[in-house]
Amino acid sequence: MPTDVFGVLANPVRRRLLESLRDGPRSTGELAGLFELGRPAVSEHLAVLKAAGLVREEPRGRHRFYHLRPAPLAEVSEWLHPFEHYWKQRLDALADLLDEENDT
C-alpha cells in the first residue's frame, strides 16, 4: 500500500476522492456513491488516503465522515512549482507567436 503522497495521488480514484472532500467532510456512503465501485473498494482507497495523512476519519455513530487534510499536498506543490515557471514561459511564447500572426 503506497503511503507517500506521490504514490497515493497516482490513482485517479483517490484523486477524485480528495477533490470531492474540498467542499467539506463527506460520509463513506456519499463518497462511495460517486463511483461505480463497491463500498469496500472505496473504503480501501480511503484507508490509503488516511495512511498517507491526506484525510482524517471522524466517527459519528455508525457512520464515518472523512475530512481533507491538505498539508501533505504541500510536498506536491513544491515539486510542481518549477514546472509552473516552465509552462508560463511556454504559454507566453505561444501568445507572442499568435500576436505576431494576427499582426500580419
VOGU-3710 file (C-alpha; in Angstrom, 3 decimals, decimal comma):
1> mptdvfgvla> 0,000/0,000/0,000  1,573/3,332/-1,031  1,888/5,860/1,753  3,962/8,539/0,023  1,843/11,362/-1,353  3,008/10,906/-4,943  2,221/7,186/-4,931  -1,173/7,807/-3,384  -2,057/10,510/-5,913  -1,095/8,240/-8,820
11> npvrrrlles> -4,515/6,606/-8,549  -7,407/8,514/-10,209  -9,978/7,212/-7,708  -8,003/8,632/-4,809  -7,537/11,951/-6,611  -11,288/12,159/-7,180  -11,969/11,328/-3,529  -9,716/14,205/-2,470  -11,418/16,554/-4,933  -14,810/15,625/-3,519
21> lrdgprstge> -13,640/16,496/0,004  -12,570/20,039/-0,912  -16,030/21,394/-0,092  -16,187/19,704/3,287  -16,477/16,362/5,040  -18,477/13,554/3,486  -19,609/10,169/4,686  -18,269/6,911/3,337  -21,641/6,269/1,728  -21,668/9,639/-0,031
31> laglfelgrp> -18,155/9,072/-1,313  -18,947/5,539/-2,469  -21,936/6,902/-4,403  -19,560/8,875/-6,638  -18,078/5,723/-8,141  -19,104/2,573/-9,909  -17,090/0,682/-7,338  -18,286/-1,289/-4,373  -18,215/0,343/-0,986  -15,393/-1,965/0,198
41> avsehlavlk> -13,181/-0,802/-2,703  -13,848/2,848/-1,882  -13,106/2,119/1,789  -9,745/0,643/0,770  -8,882/3,823/-1,138  -9,918/5,909/1,865  -7,653/3,779/4,069  -4,713/4,537/1,747  -5,519/8,264/1,867  -5,730/8,081/5,651
51> aaglvreepr> -2,392/6,238/5,923  -0,772/8,990/3,827  -2,236/11,666/6,114  -4,387/13,163/3,351  -7,707/12,537/5,091  -8,934/12,334/8,648  -11,699/9,947/9,690  -14,389/11,106/12,094  -16,755/8,504/13,545  -20,324/9,747/14,030
61> grhrfyhlrp> -22,449/6,952/15,400  -22,477/4,157/12,823  -21,115/6,410/10,091  -17,629/7,567/9,212  -17,018/11,030/7,829  -13,834/11,949/6,024  -12,147/15,350/6,140  -9,468/16,599/3,767  -6,036/17,192/5,315  -4,245/19,238/2,642
71> aplaevsewl> -0,907/19,772/4,434  0,818/16,757/2,804  -0,079/18,196/-0,603  2,453/20,978/0,028  5,169/18,498/-0,995  3,465/18,089/-4,370  3,079/21,838/-4,745  6,766/22,384/-4,027  7,717/19,770/-6,606  5,410/21,269/-9,239
81> hpfehywkqr> 6,491/24,881/-8,696  9,456/24,810/-11,142  7,168/23,383/-13,812  4,759/26,289/-13,386  7,561/28,645/-14,399  8,344/26,450/-17,421  4,728/26,387/-18,615  4,276/30,117/-18,046  7,257/30,774/-20,306  5,905/28,394/-22,935
91> ldaladllde> 2,442/29,977/-22,859  3,926/33,473/-23,058  5,946/32,407/-26,117  2,801/30,985/-27,708  0,902/34,219/-27,005  3,719/36,222/-28,627  3,639/33,960/-31,694  -0,142/34,305/-32,002  0,110/38,074/-31,658  2,681/38,150/-34,484
101> endt> 0,372/36,023/-36,654  -2,548/38,371/-36,006  -0,425/41,421/-36,874  0,385/40,052/-40,348
//
